[in-house]
Structure formats: structure tokens, C-alpha cells
């Protein structure tokens, strides 16, 4: 009886309840593109030390006019920014009404001054949340290391949406070094093969001193409608910085597709090379705006 009286006096706050939900099953919702990644953020590699930072906490009234988590209806405004260091974002929350909540996850990159490379957004995924009122939901946002994110919402019936947005990173590495900007550049792509620096001389690297990074992420915008062919080359150097060989090892090839002004993202599967060279070409002349990140993860 004494134990029952003690238990009846326990009060749990909403924040403590949220901590319980982080390890408990969550009410289901339908996703059109994110189902395979919904719980990816909970997976750890042995030896990883995972840390989460609170990027946003608040609520907004959502109706059938597109608004973000903050209630901002300007489509060019980010929900959060300065997110380059995060491998993934996680959105937790609940809705007050019964109406389904439609969402669109968007991202874009910025230059060294914090200005977007392009004011359009890359669509990372869309979905519909169908949880009952005040039931928690959780969405893991794919594709980390973007600078800005926008989560845009609509609801057929007005309702209040409470949200917490977390940035997930490796706590064992200094935050500012998790993803380092190696290059921001506007380049020409035409029928002549050249690298992002505009050089046609094969021995010149696009990025140097990159041996600390496990992978490179090349983010950018193609300003024309024609496809852009690319090849990512890599090689190592000795302790003086001299290449061990003048030859390059191709580690990625492909085609950048999409309409004019569309975003692209390329991740190398091999890392820890000292030098990289990214060569592009296009059947018609167009500009490419690029940002290259070296990632320590």
C-alpha cells in the first residue's frame, strides 16, 4: 500500500515524457519517401559518441496555407540555419487536431558569408502525419550537413503543432570540424572537360590537403537544363605534398540531371586521399555553383 501511495504522487513533466518516447514505440504515420529512414538516427556505430543539440522548440498554428514550424509563410526563409555540422536532423512533436498534417522537408547550402547558393530548395522528402491529437510523432530528416533546412506544413483544418528540432552529431569531434568547407565556387561547364576551378591541366587538384576526411560531399546548383557529366578523381601524396603518382584514381562518376536551378548532391564512397579533382562537362554552356565539404565522420 505504501508503494502504491508513492506511485500515485509521482508527477511527470511533458519534457520527461518526451525522453520516455525517445526509446518507446511511436504512433504510426504515412511517409511517401522517408519510411526507410525514420529510425536511422538511433543506429550507432561501435565507438560512436552521439550528441543532439536543440535547434528549435516552439509551436505554430497551421492551416491550408504553407507555413514552417515557426509559422513563417515566406517560402524563402529557413526554419533553422548553420546546420553544416549535423549528420542528421530529427523532428519530434505532436498536433492538437485530428486532421492529417502534410509536410515537406527542404534544404539548401550557403557560401562562406552565409548567403544561399540559390534561393530555391532541394526537396528531401514529403509525407503525411496521421497521429491522433497530442500523440507524439518522430521524423528523421535524411541528408545531413546542409546549411539551412525548412520544414513546411499544411493542414486541411487549422490546428496547433508543437515541435522540437534536434541536430545529431558526433560528440567526440569538435563541432566546428565535423564538416569543413573546402571550396565554394561558380564554375563553367561546357563541352570542354575542365575541373571546378576552370583548369584543363590534368595534374592540378581541385581540393588539396584533404587526407583527414572520410568522405567528400559536393553540393550545388546547376543553372542550365542540360545534363552535366562529372568524374571525381583522387590521389595521395608524400609527406612533402608531392603526389605519389601523376595519375589519378577515379572514385565516382555520374550525371547531374534536372531543370535549370535544380540542386544536386554527390557523396564520395572513398576518403582519406590527399588530393581530389572534380571534372565536369556539358553539351551546352552553363554555370554550376558548387560547395565541397570534407566530413570527418
C-alpha positions as CSV (number, residue, x, y, z in Angstrom):
1,X,0.0,0.0,0.0
2,X,2.9,2.3,0.8
3,X,4.4,1.7,-2.6
4,X,1.0,2.5,-4.3
5,X,0.8,5.8,-2.4
6,X,4.3,6.8,-3.5
7,X,3.5,5.9,-7.1
8,X,0.3,8.0,-7.0
9,X,2.3,11.0,-6.0
10,X,4.7,10.9,-9.0
11,X,4.2,13.6,-11.5
12,X,6.0,13.5,-14.9
13,X,6.5,16.7,-16.9
14,X,6.0,16.8,-20.7
15,X,9.7,17.1,-21.2
16,X,10.4,14.0,-19.2
17,X,7.6,12.2,-21.1
18,X,9.4,13.1,-24.3
19,X,12.5,11.4,-23.0
20,X,10.5,8.3,-22.5
21,X,9.1,8.5,-26.0
22,X,12.7,8.6,-27.5
23,X,13.1,4.9,-26.6
24,X,9.4,3.8,-26.8
25,X,7.3,2.9,-29.9
26,X,5.7,6.0,-31.6
27,X,2.3,6.2,-33.2
28,X,2.5,5.5,-36.9
29,X,2.2,7.9,-39.8
30,X,2.5,7.5,-43.5
31,X,5.5,8.7,-45.4
32,X,6.0,8.9,-49.2
33,X,9.8,9.0,-49.2
34,X,11.1,8.6,-45.6
35,X,9.9,5.3,-44.3
36,X,13.2,3.5,-44.6
37,X,15.0,6.3,-42.6
38,X,12.5,7.0,-39.9
39,X,14.6,5.4,-37.1
40,X,18.1,5.7,-38.7
41,X,19.2,8.3,-36.3
42,X,19.1,5.8,-33.4
43,X,21.6,3.4,-35.0
44,X,25.1,3.7,-33.7
45,X,28.4,2.5,-35.0
46,X,30.5,0.9,-32.2
47,X,32.7,3.6,-30.6
48,X,30.4,6.5,-31.7
49,X,29.5,9.1,-29.2
50,X,26.3,10.7,-30.3
51,X,25.2,14.1,-29.2
52,X,22.0,16.0,-30.0
53,X,21.6,19.8,-30.0
54,X,18.2,21.5,-29.7
55,X,17.9,23.7,-32.7
56,X,14.3,24.8,-32.3
57,X,11.4,24.4,-29.8
58,X,8.0,26.0,-30.2
59,X,4.6,25.8,-31.7
60,X,2.7,27.3,-34.6
61,X,-0.9,27.4,-35.9
62,X,-1.0,25.5,-39.2
63,X,-3.8,25.7,-41.8
64,X,-4.1,25.0,-45.6
65,X,-1.6,27.8,-46.4
66,X,2.1,26.6,-46.4
67,X,4.0,27.6,-43.2
68,X,7.1,26.3,-41.5
69,X,7.4,25.1,-37.9
70,X,7.7,28.7,-36.7
71,X,4.6,29.7,-38.6
72,X,6.6,31.7,-41.2
73,X,4.8,31.7,-44.5
74,X,7.7,33.2,-46.6
75,X,8.9,30.2,-48.7
76,X,12.5,31.6,-48.9
77,X,13.0,31.7,-45.1
78,X,14.8,28.8,-43.4
79,X,13.4,27.1,-40.3
80,X,16.9,26.6,-39.0
81,X,20.4,27.5,-40.3
82,X,24.1,27.0,-39.5
83,X,23.5,23.2,-39.6
84,X,26.6,22.1,-41.5
85,X,28.0,20.1,-38.6
86,X,24.9,17.8,-38.2
87,X,24.8,14.3,-39.8
88,X,21.0,14.3,-39.4
89,X,18.1,16.3,-38.0
90,X,15.3,14.8,-36.0
91,X,11.9,16.4,-35.8
92,X,9.7,15.5,-32.8
93,X,6.3,16.8,-32.0
94,X,2.5,16.4,-31.7
95,X,-0.5,18.0,-33.3
96,X,-3.7,19.3,-31.5
97,X,-6.3,18.2,-34.0
98,X,-7.4,15.1,-35.9
99,X,-6.7,16.4,-39.4
100,X,-3.7,14.9,-41.2
101,X,-0.5,17.0,-41.3
102,X,1.2,17.3,-44.6
103,X,4.9,18.2,-44.5
104,X,7.8,18.9,-47.0
105,X,11.4,18.6,-45.9
106,X,13.7,21.1,-47.7
107,X,17.4,22.0,-47.6
108,X,20.0,24.2,-49.2
109,X,23.6,25.2,-48.9
110,X,25.2,28.6,-48.3
111,X,28.5,30.3,-49.2
112,X,31.2,31.4,-46.7
113,X,29.2,34.5,-45.9
114,X,26.0,32.6,-45.1
115,X,24.2,33.5,-48.3
116,X,22.4,30.7,-50.1
117,X,24.0,29.4,-53.3
118,X,20.5,29.6,-54.7
119,X,17.2,30.7,-53.0
120,X,15.4,27.6,-54.2
121,X,15.2,24.5,-52.0
122,X,16.2,20.8,-52.5
123,X,13.2,18.6,-51.6
124,X,14.5,15.9,-49.2
125,X,11.2,14.2,-48.7
126,X,7.4,14.6,-48.2
127,X,4.9,12.8,-46.1
128,X,1.7,12.9,-44.1
129,X,1.4,12.6,-40.3
130,X,-1.9,10.9,-39.2
131,X,-1.3,10.6,-35.4
132,X,-4.2,11.2,-33.0
133,X,-4.3,14.5,-31.1
134,X,-1.5,15.0,-28.7
135,X,0.2,11.8,-29.7
136,X,3.9,12.2,-30.3
137,X,5.5,11.6,-33.7
138,X,9.1,11.5,-34.9
139,X,10.6,12.1,-38.3
140,X,14.3,11.7,-39.1
141,X,15.4,14.0,-41.8
142,X,17.8,12.4,-44.3
143,X,20.9,14.1,-45.9
144,X,22.8,15.8,-43.2
145,X,25.4,18.6,-43.5
146,X,23.2,21.1,-45.3
147,X,23.5,24.7,-44.0
148,X,19.8,25.5,-44.0
149,X,16.6,23.5,-43.6
150,X,12.9,24.4,-43.9
151,X,10.1,22.1,-42.8
152,X,6.9,23.3,-44.5
153,X,3.5,22.2,-43.2
154,X,-0.2,22.3,-44.3
155,X,-3.4,21.1,-42.7
156,X,-6.9,21.0,-44.2
157,X,-8.2,22.0,-40.8
158,X,-6.5,24.6,-38.6
159,X,-4.6,23.1,-35.7
160,X,-1.6,23.9,-33.3
161,X,1.6,22.0,-34.0
162,X,4.2,21.7,-31.2
163,X,7.8,20.9,-32.5
164,X,11.3,20.1,-31.2
165,X,14.0,20.0,-33.9
166,X,17.3,18.2,-32.9
167,X,20.7,18.2,-34.7
168,X,22.5,14.9,-34.4
169,X,26.3,14.9,-34.4
170,X,29.4,13.1,-33.2
171,X,30.3,14.4,-29.8
172,X,33.8,13.0,-29.9
173,X,34.8,15.5,-32.6
174,X,34.9,19.3,-32.2
175,X,31.6,20.6,-33.7
176,X,33.3,23.2,-36.0
177,X,35.5,20.4,-37.5
178,X,32.8,17.8,-38.2
179,X,32.3,19.2,-41.7
180,X,34.7,21.7,-43.2
181,X,34.1,23.8,-46.3
182,X,36.9,23.1,-48.7
183,X,35.6,25.0,-51.7
184,X,32.8,27.4,-52.8
185,X,33.0,28.2,-56.5
186,X,30.9,29.2,-59.5
187,X,32.2,27.2,-62.5
188,X,31.7,26.9,-66.2
189,X,30.5,23.6,-67.7
190,X,30.7,23.2,-71.5
191,X,31.8,20.6,-74.0
192,X,35.4,21.0,-72.8
193,X,36.3,18.9,-69.8
194,X,37.6,21.1,-67.0
195,X,37.6,21.0,-63.2
196,X,35.6,23.2,-60.9
197,X,38.5,25.7,-60.8
198,X,38.3,26.0,-64.5
199,X,41.6,24.3,-65.2
200,X,42.1,21.8,-68.0
201,X,45.6,20.8,-66.8
202,X,45.2,17.2,-65.6
203,X,47.7,17.4,-62.8
204,X,46.1,20.3,-60.9
205,X,43.9,19.2,-58.0
206,X,40.5,20.9,-57.2
207,X,41.0,20.3,-53.5
208,X,44.2,19.7,-51.6
209,X,45.2,18.7,-48.0
210,X,42.1,16.6,-47.7
211,X,43.6,13.4,-46.2
212,X,41.8,13.9,-42.8
213,X,38.3,13.4,-44.3
214,X,36.5,10.1,-44.6
215,X,34.4,11.4,-47.5
216,X,33.6,14.5,-49.5
217,X,30.2,15.9,-50.1
218,X,29.7,18.0,-53.3
219,X,26.6,20.2,-53.1
220,X,25.5,22.6,-55.7
221,X,23.1,24.1,-58.2
222,X,23.2,23.6,-62.0
223,X,22.0,26.8,-63.7
224,X,21.1,25.2,-67.1
225,X,18.7,22.5,-68.2
226,X,21.3,20.3,-69.9
227,X,22.8,17.3,-68.1
228,X,26.3,17.7,-66.6
229,X,28.7,14.7,-66.7
230,X,31.2,14.5,-63.9
231,X,34.1,12.4,-62.7
232,X,35.7,12.6,-59.2
233,X,39.4,11.7,-59.2
234,X,41.7,11.2,-56.2
235,X,45.3,10.5,-55.3
236,X,47.7,10.5,-52.4
237,X,50.9,12.5,-51.7
238,X,54.0,12.0,-49.7
239,X,54.8,14.0,-46.5
240,X,56.1,16.9,-48.6
241,X,52.9,17.2,-50.6
242,X,54.2,15.7,-53.8
243,X,51.8,13.2,-55.5
244,X,53.0,9.6,-55.3
245,X,52.0,9.4,-58.9
246,X,50.8,11.9,-61.5
247,X,47.9,9.5,-62.4
248,X,44.5,9.8,-60.8
249,X,42.2,7.2,-59.4
250,X,38.5,7.7,-60.4
251,X,36.3,7.2,-57.4
252,X,33.0,8.5,-58.7
253,X,31.3,9.2,-62.0
254,X,27.8,10.2,-62.9
255,X,25.4,12.7,-64.4
256,X,23.8,15.8,-62.8
257,X,20.3,15.9,-64.1
258,X,17.3,18.3,-63.5
259,X,15.9,21.5,-64.7
260,X,17.7,24.9,-64.6
261,X,18.2,26.0,-61.0
262,X,17.9,22.5,-59.5
263,X,20.1,21.3,-56.6
264,X,22.4,18.3,-56.7
265,X,24.4,16.3,-54.1
266,X,27.2,13.9,-54.7
267,X,29.0,11.9,-51.9
268,X,32.2,10.1,-52.4
269,X,32.3,6.5,-51.1
270,X,36.1,6.6,-50.6
271,X,38.0,9.0,-48.5
272,X,41.4,9.9,-46.9
273,X,43.0,10.9,-50.2
274,X,45.2,14.0,-50.1
275,X,44.0,15.5,-53.4
276,X,40.8,15.4,-55.3
277,X,40.0,16.7,-58.8
278,X,36.3,17.1,-60.0
279,X,36.0,17.4,-63.8
280,X,32.7,18.4,-65.4
281,X,31.4,18.8,-68.9
282,X,28.0,19.7,-70.6
283,X,26.7,19.6,-74.1
284,X,25.7,23.3,-73.7
285,X,27.4,26.0,-71.8
286,X,26.1,26.6,-68.3
287,X,27.2,27.8,-64.8
288,X,27.5,25.4,-61.8
289,X,27.6,26.8,-58.3
290,X,29.4,24.3,-56.0
291,X,30.2,23.8,-52.4
292,X,32.5,21.0,-51.3
293,X,32.6,19.7,-47.7
294,X,35.2,17.4,-46.1
295,X,33.5,15.2,-43.5
296,X,35.3,13.7,-40.5
297,X,32.7,11.1,-39.6
